[in-house]
Amino acid sequence: MRICIDPGHSGPMEPGACAGGVTEAAIVLAIAKMTAKILTDRGHKVLLTREDDIEDDSLLWRAEAAWKFRAEIFVSLHCNAATDPAAHGTEVFYYPTSENGHALARCIQAELVKNCQTADRGVKTNDEWTVLVETACPAVLAEMAFLSNDREREMLTDRFLQRQFAVGIANGIEQYGKGGTLFAGMAAGA
């Protein structure tokens, strides 16, 4: 498969959620690199939308990068945050009319929850996020765990557990691929 992995946010310019001295941008970049290595080692073609901190946090170029790469699927990685420090768990979003996006979201959600033992917050839709609306292949946005939750922040910053997240994502992608539901080049409703 041709897979585009998008480590959300950009670094110092737009770090995403911040808690306990760590940033979402740094965590998702580390997990994205591990995920890309796992998938590449398994024979897939992988594009990371960024491999370091960048000075641009616009979003449309991420979808365009996936298109130019001819990605069959697009996975944007994020950490969640909430004002309630007790909020926890994993949830994966997809574009509402995308049947393939829904299937991909279900596969990644199931494997993340199984592999990382996080609470299952479910698969959800979003029709406003640029990376889901503008990406021309099945696309999901994975909120792996809550950076604002002390226990989950420890998980997200531990190298061994970061690899567990990466393996969960890679396994979910491969489960989706086994379902035979890949239709590259379709619009957001893919």
C-alpha positions as CSV (number, residue, x, y, z in Angstrom):
1,M,0.0,0.0,0.0
2,R,0.9,3.6,-0.4
3,I,0.4,5.3,2.9
4,C,0.7,8.9,3.9
5,I,1.3,9.4,7.6
6,D,0.7,13.0,8.8
7,P,2.3,14.0,12.2
8,G,-0.1,16.8,13.2
9,H,0.9,20.3,14.0
10,S,4.3,21.8,13.2
11,G,6.6,22.2,16.2
12,P,7.4,25.5,17.9
13,M,5.3,27.6,15.5
14,E,2.2,25.6,16.3
15,P,2.8,22.9,18.9
16,G,-0.7,21.6,19.4
17,A,-1.7,20.5,22.9
18,C,0.9,21.2,25.6
19,A,1.0,19.6,29.1
20,G,3.7,18.5,31.5
21,G,6.4,20.2,29.5
22,V,5.8,18.2,26.3
23,T,4.1,19.1,23.1
24,E,1.7,17.2,20.9
25,A,3.8,18.1,17.8
26,A,6.9,16.4,19.3
27,I,5.0,13.3,20.4
28,V,3.1,12.7,17.2
29,L,6.3,13.1,15.2
30,A,8.1,10.5,17.2
31,I,5.2,8.0,16.8
32,A,4.8,8.8,13.1
33,K,8.4,8.0,12.5
34,M,8.1,4.7,14.3
35,T,4.9,3.9,12.4
36,A,6.5,4.7,9.0
37,K,9.5,2.5,9.8
38,I,7.2,-0.4,10.8
39,L,5.2,-0.1,7.6
40,T,8.2,0.3,5.4
41,D,9.8,-2.8,7.0
42,R,6.5,-4.6,6.1
43,G,6.9,-3.6,2.5
44,H,4.6,-0.6,2.2
45,K,5.5,2.8,0.6
46,V,5.2,5.5,3.2
47,L,5.3,9.3,3.0
48,L,5.6,11.4,6.2
49,T,4.2,14.9,5.7
50,R,6.9,16.2,7.9
51,E,10.1,14.7,9.3
52,D,11.0,17.5,11.7
53,D,9.7,20.8,13.0
54,I,8.4,23.0,10.2
55,E,7.6,26.7,9.8
56,D,4.2,26.1,8.1
57,D,1.1,24.9,9.9
58,S,-1.4,25.5,7.1
59,L,-3.2,22.3,6.3
60,L,-4.1,22.0,2.6
61,W,-0.5,21.1,1.6
62,R,-0.8,18.0,3.7
63,A,-3.7,16.7,1.6
64,E,-1.9,17.8,-1.6
65,A,1.2,15.9,-0.5
66,A,-0.9,12.7,-0.2
67,W,-2.3,13.3,-3.6
68,K,1.1,13.8,-5.2
69,F,2.4,10.7,-3.5
70,R,-0.7,8.8,-4.9
71,A,-1.5,7.7,-1.4
72,E,-4.1,5.0,-1.0
73,I,-4.8,6.1,2.6
74,F,-4.0,9.1,4.8
75,V,-3.6,8.9,8.6
76,S,-3.1,12.1,10.6
77,L,-1.7,11.5,14.1
78,H,-2.7,13.6,17.1
79,C,-2.9,13.7,20.9
80,N,-6.1,14.8,22.5
81,A,-6.5,17.4,25.4
82,A,-9.3,18.5,27.6
83,T,-9.9,20.9,30.5
84,D,-10.9,17.9,32.6
85,P,-7.7,16.1,33.5
86,A,-9.7,12.9,33.9
87,A,-10.6,12.7,30.2
88,H,-8.9,9.7,28.6
89,G,-9.0,7.2,25.8
90,T,-8.6,6.8,22.1
91,E,-10.9,8.0,19.3
92,V,-10.5,8.1,15.5
93,F,-12.3,10.5,13.2
94,Y,-13.3,10.2,9.5
95,Y,-15.3,12.2,6.9
96,P,-19.0,11.4,7.4
97,T,-19.8,10.1,3.9
98,S,-16.5,8.1,3.4
99,E,-17.3,4.4,3.8
100,N,-13.7,3.5,3.3
101,G,-12.7,6.2,5.8
102,H,-15.1,4.7,8.3
103,A,-13.6,1.2,7.7
104,L,-10.1,2.5,8.1
105,A,-11.1,4.4,11.3
106,R,-12.7,1.3,12.8
107,C,-9.6,-0.8,12.1
108,I,-7.1,1.7,13.5
109,Q,-9.4,2.4,16.6
110,A,-9.7,-1.3,17.3
111,E,-5.9,-2.0,17.0
112,L,-4.9,1.1,19.1
113,V,-7.3,0.2,21.9
114,K,-6.2,-3.5,21.9
115,N,-2.4,-2.7,21.6
116,C,-2.3,0.2,24.1
117,Q,-5.1,-0.8,26.5
118,T,-6.7,2.7,26.2
119,A,-10.4,3.4,26.8
120,D,-12.4,3.1,23.6
121,R,-14.0,6.5,22.9
122,G,-15.3,5.3,19.6
123,V,-15.1,6.1,15.9
124,K,-16.5,9.6,15.1
125,T,-17.2,11.8,12.1
126,N,-16.0,15.3,11.4
127,D,-16.8,17.3,8.2
128,E,-14.7,20.4,9.1
129,W,-11.1,19.3,9.5
130,T,-9.2,20.1,6.3
131,V,-7.2,16.8,6.3
132,L,-10.4,14.8,6.3
133,V,-12.3,17.1,3.9
134,E,-9.6,17.8,1.3
135,T,-7.7,14.5,1.2
136,A,-8.5,12.6,-2.0
137,C,-8.3,9.1,-0.5
138,P,-9.7,7.5,2.6
139,A,-8.5,9.6,5.5
140,V,-8.6,9.5,9.3
141,L,-7.4,11.6,12.2
142,A,-6.4,9.5,15.2
143,E,-6.5,11.1,18.7
144,M,-4.3,8.4,20.3
145,A,-4.6,9.5,23.9
146,F,-5.0,12.6,26.1
147,L,-1.9,14.7,26.7
148,S,-3.8,16.5,29.5
149,N,-4.3,13.2,31.4
150,D,-1.2,12.4,33.6
151,R,-1.3,8.7,33.1
152,E,-1.8,8.9,29.3
153,R,0.9,11.6,29.0
154,E,3.3,9.2,30.6
155,M,2.3,6.6,28.0
156,L,2.7,9.0,25.2
157,T,6.2,10.1,26.3
158,D,7.5,6.6,27.0
159,R,9.6,5.3,24.1
160,F,8.4,1.7,24.5
161,L,4.8,2.7,24.7
162,Q,5.2,5.1,21.8
163,R,6.1,2.0,19.8
164,Q,2.9,0.3,21.1
165,F,0.9,3.1,19.5
166,A,2.9,2.8,16.3
167,V,2.3,-0.9,16.1
168,G,-1.4,-0.4,16.8
169,I,-1.6,2.1,13.9
170,A,0.4,-0.1,11.5
171,N,-1.7,-3.1,12.4
172,G,-4.9,-1.2,11.9
173,I,-3.8,0.0,8.5
174,E,-2.9,-3.6,7.5
175,Q,-6.2,-4.9,8.8
176,Y,-8.0,-2.3,6.6
177,G,-5.8,-3.3,3.6
178,K,-6.9,-6.9,4.0
179,G,-10.5,-5.9,3.7
180,G,-10.1,-5.1,0.0
181,T,-11.6,-1.6,0.4
182,L,-8.9,0.5,-1.1
183,F,-10.0,3.0,-3.8
184,A,-7.2,5.5,-4.4
185,G,-7.9,8.8,-6.0
186,M,-11.5,9.3,-4.8
187,A,-12.8,12.6,-3.4
188,A,-13.5,13.2,0.3
189,G,-16.5,10.9,0.0
190,A,-14.2,8.0,-0.7
